[in-house]
Each structure stands twice: as structure tokens, then as C-alpha cells.
Amino acid sequence: MAYSFPVLDMEKLEGDERASAMELLRDACENWGFFETLNHGIPHELMDEVERLTKDHYKKCRENKFKEFASKTLEDGSKGVDTANLDWESSFYLRHLPESNLSEIPDLDDHYREVMREFALELEKLAEKLLDLLCENLGLEKGYLKKAFVGSKGPTFGTKMSSYPPCPRPDLVKGLRAHTDAGGIILLFQDDKVSGLQLLKDGEWVDVPPLRHSIVVNIGDQLEVITNGKYKSVEHRVVAQTDGNRMSIASFYNPGSDAVIFPAPALVEEEAKEKNEIYPKFVFQDYMSLYIREKFQAKEPRFETMKAMENVSTPAIAT
């Protein structure tokens, strides 16, 4: 089946086409768990500089180390060693909120740090704008989702900087194994020439098309919980490519570690109450502790585990 991937032109939110743009957003959140944004407000010059610096940094600081990993992985795979639990990626993490670790990351020059700091601020603004658009579509008061993410120190926000170099044997190893994202809303600046990202829709793997200067957005597990399943996090993966080095800069706007996550009462329908089809209530860090161990497994058992924990320790969680 051929699918038309949802692309939201955010300029249309400001004019006569707002209603149709909001409908596209609603359909994307309910039926895809993913969409791409254009005209999102992040300067293209800034995005170009982030891309240039990121690709230069990989070549200068990470390529040789990855080649060692690649050589061993291919050698092991050719000998019949199981490589199914490996990912053909080179990555590192930047933390922005509640406290930045940019100054602590080795091998980043001052200009790269400053550009990434500026980019993170733009992404943070975009994430919060999108959350309010989701509130509007869901019938929640403006600011509800942002407030739901706030722990004692505010939200958690960080970026995974990844490169997916060319792989001569994509039959042996995935770029990144299939998973859903644990957090809230995820904003991805991906390579506009080298593809590889796919999502699972109606039992089929569908390509997320590379579009220049777009930001890909996807729904994380926490938004599925808060919307009581109205919006769903969706399995996605990266398929290793034989040509091209794919850049992926994924920023995760997540709840604070001690934020208490639970379905918005306004979104829990009477029928769901009667059938006890209500998502669990938990502290975000407890969910993350489970996710770290079970990232590449189905999300539903994680929700069931949190529900079982909730039934045992309900008095300990207060909103």
C-alpha cells in the first residue's frame, strides 16, 4: 500500500488554512505517531551550520573509532556470530535541561558548542509550540502538556547526535533496532540526502522521507499515556544503507525525572473507565529505569508493569 507521509507546513497555521493544517496534525498524531514540519521557524542558516559542524566532527573525532567497531562487527557476522543486538551507529548525547553538559563533552570546539546551544533553544521553543498545538487538538487547556512534563526542576531535554555510516552488509546488522521512544515529544533533524528511517504503520515499514530543512516529529510513550491512547507512540527503526553517511540529530523533550505522569482526566472517557482501559500513573524516572532494560521490546508490557506497580504503591504517588 502506498502512503502519503504527513507533512505539516506550519505557515498554514497562521492563515486561512489553519483548520486543514490542524486536521492534518490530528490525523498524524492519531494514525501515524509521526509527521514532518516545514516552515517551523528555525533559521535554515543555523540548520546548515549544525549539519556542517556535525559531519566535520564525525570525520575528525569519531570515524576512526567507528571503523574499529565496524571491522569487528563484520568479521564476527561473517563467522556466524549473532549481530542482531548491535546497532550500526556512532552517537553521543548532549543534555540541555535541567542542566547543560555541553561544556563537558570532549572534542567539541567552542563554536560547535555555541551553535548547538543556539539550536537547542530553537528546538525547545518549537517543542513547546507543538505541545500547545496538540493541546488545542485534544481539547486541553493551553499549557497542559508542558505543565504535565514539569518536575521539581522543569522538563528534561537532550539531544542524541548520531551518524549511520555506509554498511557493506545491511543483512547482518540494523542501523538502529526497532523501538518506540520513551519520552514526550521528539524532534529530529535528519540527513536530507541519505534515507534509512522507517516507521511501522498497519504492519508495514514505511520510509520517513528526507526533506531539506524539515524537522521530523514523533510521539513518545509519555504522550500516549497522557492522552490515554488517543495518540500512540510508534515503532521505528533505522535501516543501514550501503551508500552515504546518514546524519541524525534527535532531540527529546521529556518530563522531568520526578514528574508524575497519568492520563489527562478530560481524555478518559466513561467507556474506558467502565472497561478499566485506563493507562497507568507513575513517576517518569521509574518508567525510564524499566525502559533502559527493555528499549527494544514491545511497549505494552512496560505499561502493564507500571500499572502493576501503581496498584501496589498507589498511596505513594500524589499529584
C-alpha positions in Angstrom: 0.0 0.0 0.0 1.3 3.5 -0.9 1.1 6.0 1.9 1.3 9.8 1.7 3.6 10.8 4.7 2.1 13.7 6.7 3.9 17.0 6.2 2.8 20.0 8.2 3.6 23.4 6.8 3.5 25.5 9.9 3.0 28.7 8.0 -0.5 27.4 7.2 -1.4 27.6 10.9 -1.3 31.4 10.7 -3.8 31.9 7.9 -7.0 30.7 6.2 -5.7 27.1 6.0 -5.4 26.7 9.8 -8.3 24.3 10.1 -7.0 21.9 7.5 -3.4 22.1 9.0 -4.8 21.3 12.4 -6.7 18.4 10.9 -3.6 17.1 9.3 -1.8 17.3 12.7 -4.6 15.5 14.4 -4.6 12.7 11.9 -0.8 12.4 12.0 -0.9 12.1 15.8 -3.7 9.6 15.9 -2.9 7.4 13.0 0.9 7.8 12.3 2.6 8.9 15.5 5.0 10.8 13.2 4.9 13.9 11.0 7.3 16.3 9.3 7.3 20.0 9.8 8.3 22.7 7.3 8.5 26.5 8.0 8.9 25.7 11.7 10.7 28.9 12.5 14.3 27.5 12.9 16.6 29.5 10.7 17.9 27.5 7.7 21.3 29.0 8.1 21.5 27.7 11.6 20.4 24.2 10.5 23.1 24.3 7.7 25.8 25.2 10.2 24.7 22.5 12.6 24.9 19.9 9.8 28.3 21.1 8.6 29.8 21.1 12.1 28.3 17.7 12.9 29.5 16.0 9.8 33.0 17.5 10.3 33.1 16.4 13.9 32.3 12.8 12.9 35.1 12.7 10.4 37.7 14.3 12.8 36.8 12.7 16.1 34.6 9.6 15.7 35.2 8.0 12.3 38.3 6.0 13.2 36.8 4.6 16.4 33.7 3.6 14.4 35.8 1.8 11.8 37.2 -0.4 14.6 33.7 -1.3 15.7 32.6 -1.9 12.0 35.6 -4.1 11.3 35.0 -6.4 14.3 31.2 -6.5 13.7 31.6 -7.5 10.1 34.2 -10.1 10.9 32.1 -11.6 13.7 29.0 -11.6 11.5 30.8 -13.4 8.7 31.8 -16.1 11.2 28.2 -16.6 12.2 28.4 -14.6 15.4 24.9 -13.1 16.3 25.0 -9.4 15.5 21.2 -8.9 15.9 21.7 -6.9 19.2 24.1 -4.4 17.7 23.4 -1.1 16.0 25.4 0.3 13.1 25.6 3.8 14.6 28.1 6.2 16.2 26.5 8.5 18.7 26.9 10.8 21.7 24.5 12.7 23.9 24.0 16.3 24.8 22.0 17.4 27.8 20.3 20.8 27.7 17.8 20.7 30.6 17.6 20.8 33.5 21.4 21.5 33.3 23.6 21.6 30.2 26.6 19.3 29.8 27.8 20.9 26.6 30.9 22.2 28.3 31.8 18.7 29.5 31.7 17.0 26.1 35.3 16.4 24.9 36.3 17.2 21.3 33.8 19.9 20.7 35.2 23.3 19.8 33.7 26.5 21.2 32.0 27.4 18.0 30.3 24.0 17.8 29.2 24.2 21.4 27.7 27.7 20.9 25.9 26.7 17.7 24.4 23.6 19.4 23.3 25.7 22.4 21.5 28.1 20.0 20.0 25.2 18.1 18.7 23.6 21.3 17.0 26.8 22.3 15.2 26.9 19.0 14.2 23.3 19.3 12.9 23.8 22.8 10.7 26.7 21.6 9.4 24.5 18.8 8.7 21.6 21.1 6.6 23.8 23.4 4.7 25.3 20.5 3.9 21.9 19.2 2.7 20.7 22.6 0.3 23.6 22.7 -1.0 22.7 19.2 -1.6 19.2 20.5 -3.4 20.6 23.5 -5.7 22.6 21.1 -6.5 19.5 19.1 -7.1 17.4 22.2 -9.4 20.0 23.8 -6.9 20.5 26.7 -6.2 23.9 28.1 -3.2 25.7 26.7 0.0 24.7 28.5 -1.5 21.5 30.0 1.1 19.2 28.3 4.1 21.4 29.2 2.9 21.6 32.8 2.5 17.8 32.8 6.2 17.4 32.0 7.4 19.7 34.7 9.1 18.0 37.6 10.7 19.8 40.5 13.4 21.0 38.1 11.4 21.5 35.0 11.4 19.2 31.9 14.3 17.1 30.7 15.6 18.0 27.3 18.6 16.4 25.5 19.9 15.5 22.0 21.3 12.3 20.6 23.9 13.1 17.9 24.2 10.1 15.6 25.9 9.1 12.4 24.9 6.0 10.4 27.9 5.3 8.1 27.6 3.2 5.0 27.3 -0.5 5.8 28.5 -3.1 3.3 26.4 -5.9 4.9 23.0 -4.5 5.9 21.8 -8.1 6.1 24.0 -8.6 9.1 23.2 -5.5 11.3 20.5 -2.9 11.7 21.3 0.8 11.7 19.1 1.0 14.8 16.8 -1.7 16.1 13.1 -1.1 16.2 11.7 0.6 19.3 9.3 3.3 20.5 10.7 6.4 22.2 10.2 6.5 26.0 9.7 10.2 26.4 7.4 13.0 25.4 7.8 14.7 22.0 10.8 14.0 19.8 12.2 16.5 17.2 14.6 15.1 14.6 16.8 17.0 12.2 17.8 14.2 9.7 20.0 14.0 6.7 18.2 15.3 3.6 20.1 13.0 1.2 20.6 9.7 2.9 17.5 7.9 4.0 17.0 4.9 6.4 14.4 5.9 9.0 11.3 3.8 8.8 8.1 3.6 11.0 5.7 0.7 11.4 2.2 1.5 10.0 -0.5 -1.0 9.6 2.1 -3.8 9.8 4.3 -2.4 7.1 7.6 -0.5 7.3 7.1 3.0 5.8 10.0 5.3 4.9 10.2 8.7 6.6 11.2 10.8 3.5 14.2 13.1 3.9 13.2 16.7 3.3 15.6 19.6 3.3 15.3 21.8 6.4 12.4 19.8 7.8 12.1 18.7 11.4 10.6 15.2 11.9 8.3 14.9 15.0 7.2 11.8 16.7 5.1 10.9 19.7 6.8 9.3 22.7 5.3 6.8 25.2 4.5 9.5 27.8 2.2 11.3 25.4 0.4 8.0 24.7 -0.1 7.7 28.5 -1.3 11.3 29.0 -3.8 11.0 26.1 -4.9 7.6 27.3 -4.0 6.1 24.0 -5.6 8.7 21.7 -2.1 9.4 20.4 0.2 6.5 20.1 4.0 6.1 20.1 5.0 4.1 17.1 7.8 1.6 16.5 10.5 2.9 14.2 14.0 1.8 13.1 17.0 2.8 11.0 17.9 0.5 8.1 21.6 0.5 7.4 22.5 1.8 4.0 25.3 0.7 1.7 25.9 4.3 0.5 26.2 7.6 2.3 26.7 8.6 5.9 23.3 9.5 7.4 23.2 12.3 10.0 20.6 12.1 12.7 20.1 14.7 15.4 17.2 13.7 17.6 16.1 15.9 20.5 13.9 14.6 23.2 11.6 16.9 25.1 10.7 14.7 28.1 9.2 15.0 31.5 11.4 15.9 34.5 12.7 12.8 36.3 10.3 13.2 39.2 7.3 14.3 37.2 4.2 12.2 37.8 2.6 11.0 34.5 -1.0 10.0 34.2 -3.9 10.2 31.7 -5.5 13.7 31.5 -8.8 13.3 33.2 -10.6 15.1 30.4 -9.4 12.5 27.9 -10.5 9.4 29.9 -13.9 8.5 28.5 -16.6 6.8 30.6 -16.4 3.7 28.4 -12.6 3.4 29.2 -13.4 3.8 32.9 -16.0 1.1 32.8 -13.7 -1.3 30.9 -10.7 -0.3 33.1 -8.9 0.7 29.9 -7.0 3.5 31.7 -3.3 3.9 31.3 -1.1 3.8 34.4 0.1 6.6 36.7 3.8 6.6 37.6 6.9 8.7 38.2 8.7 9.2 34.9 12.1 8.0 36.3 10.5 4.7 37.3 9.4 4.2 33.7 12.8 5.2 32.3 14.5 2.6 34.6 12.4 -0.1 33.0 12.8 1.3 29.5 16.6 1.3 29.7 16.4 -2.5 30.2 13.6 -3.1 27.7 14.0 -0.5 25.0 14.0 -2.9 22.1 10.9 -4.8 23.3 7.2 -4.0 22.9 5.9 -1.1 25.0 2.7 -2.7 26.1 4.3 -5.0 28.8 6.1 -1.8 30.1 2.7 -0.2 30.6 1.4 -3.3 32.3 4.4 -3.4 34.6 3.8 0.3 35.6 0.1 -0.5 36.2 1.0 -3.4 38.5 3.5 -1.1 40.4 0.7 1.5 40.6 -1.7 -1.0 42.1 0.9 -1.9 44.8 2.1 1.7 45.6 -0.8 4.0 44.8 -0.6 5.8 48.2 3.0 6.8 47.5 2.1 8.8 44.3 0.5 12.2 44.8 -0.4 14.7 42.1 
